[in-house]
Amino acid sequence: MNALWLVPSEGSDTTAPVSVIRLVLPQGEHITEEIADTFAQRARTEASGVLTPILLDITGVASISREARAVLSRSRSASAIAVVGASAVDRVLANFLLGGEPPPCPTRYFGDEDRAVAWLLEPADDR
């Protein structure tokens, strides 16, 4: 996991850099509750109590358990979540991930990381 400092695009309402937390789930892994909880804890630590946009990269993940989905959908440190994947399988996993409890913040799937970041940098009212 790493935090990114991103500069909003032209036309954005803010000129200050925005911190985006980038979580990359391990490729080829079956994401369990324990793995999801580790990543959720990292996001909470990185956010330091401030609602922060999160980019969740699920590219190449083998599967996501129901328990992991519950952990990831309970995020209270995110102002918005962009789920990114590269394949049709990633899209299916994202639909499963997003199909649980209604998310506490705007959440959307993207097949392209640049589009996901652009969406995360939009003003909250435009998402």
URGITA-V264887 format. One record per residue. RES is the residue in three letters. SS is DSSP state (a for helix, b for strand, c for the rest). Layout:
BEGIN
res->RES ss->SS
res->RES ss->SS
END
This chain:
BEGIN
res->MET ss->c
res->ASN ss->b
res->ALA ss->b
res->LEU ss->b
res->TRP ss->b
res->LEU ss->b
res->VAL ss->c
res->PRO ss->c
res->SER ss->c
res->GLU ss->c
res->GLY ss->c
res->SER ss->c
res->ASP ss->c
res->THR ss->c
res->THR ss->c
res->ALA ss->c
res->PRO ss->c
res->VAL ss->b
res->SER ss->b
res->VAL ss->b
res->ILE ss->b
res->ARG ss->b
res->LEU ss->b
res->VAL ss->b
res->LEU ss->c
res->PRO ss->c
res->GLN ss->c
res->GLY ss->c
res->GLU ss->c
res->HIS ss->b
res->ILE ss->b
res->THR ss->c
res->GLU ss->a
res->GLU ss->a
res->ILE ss->a
res->ALA ss->a
res->ASP ss->a
res->THR ss->a
res->PHE ss->a
res->ALA ss->a
res->GLN ss->a
res->ARG ss->a
res->ALA ss->a
res->ARG ss->a
res->THR ss->a
res->GLU ss->a
res->ALA ss->a
res->SER ss->c
res->GLY ss->c
res->VAL ss->c
res->LEU ss->c
res->THR ss->b
res->PRO ss->b
res->ILE ss->b
res->LEU ss->b
res->LEU ss->b
res->ASP ss->b
res->ILE ss->c
res->THR ss->c
res->GLY ss->c
res->VAL ss->c
res->ALA ss->c
res->SER ss->b
res->ILE ss->b
res->SER ss->c
res->ARG ss->a
res->GLU ss->a
res->ALA ss->a
res->ARG ss->a
res->ALA ss->a
res->VAL ss->a
res->LEU ss->a
res->SER ss->a
res->ARG ss->c
res->SER ss->c
res->ARG ss->c
res->SER ss->c
res->ALA ss->b
res->SER ss->b
res->ALA ss->b
res->ILE ss->b
res->ALA ss->b
res->VAL ss->b
res->VAL ss->b
res->GLY ss->c
res->ALA ss->c
res->SER ss->c
res->ALA ss->a
res->VAL ss->a
res->ASP ss->a
res->ARG ss->a
res->VAL ss->a
res->LEU ss->a
res->ALA ss->a
res->ASN ss->a
res->PHE ss->a
res->LEU ss->a
res->LEU ss->a
res->GLY ss->c
res->GLY ss->c
res->GLU ss->c
res->PRO ss->c
res->PRO ss->c
res->PRO ss->c
res->CYS ss->c
res->PRO ss->b
res->THR ss->b
res->ARG ss->b
res->TYR ss->b
res->PHE ss->b
res->GLY ss->c
res->ASP ss->c
res->GLU ss->a
res->ASP ss->a
res->ARG ss->a
res->ALA ss->a
res->VAL ss->a
res->ALA ss->a
res->TRP ss->a
res->LEU ss->a
res->LEU ss->a
res->GLU ss->c
res->PRO ss->c
res->ALA ss->a
res->ASP ss->a
res->ASP ss->a
res->ARG ss->c
END
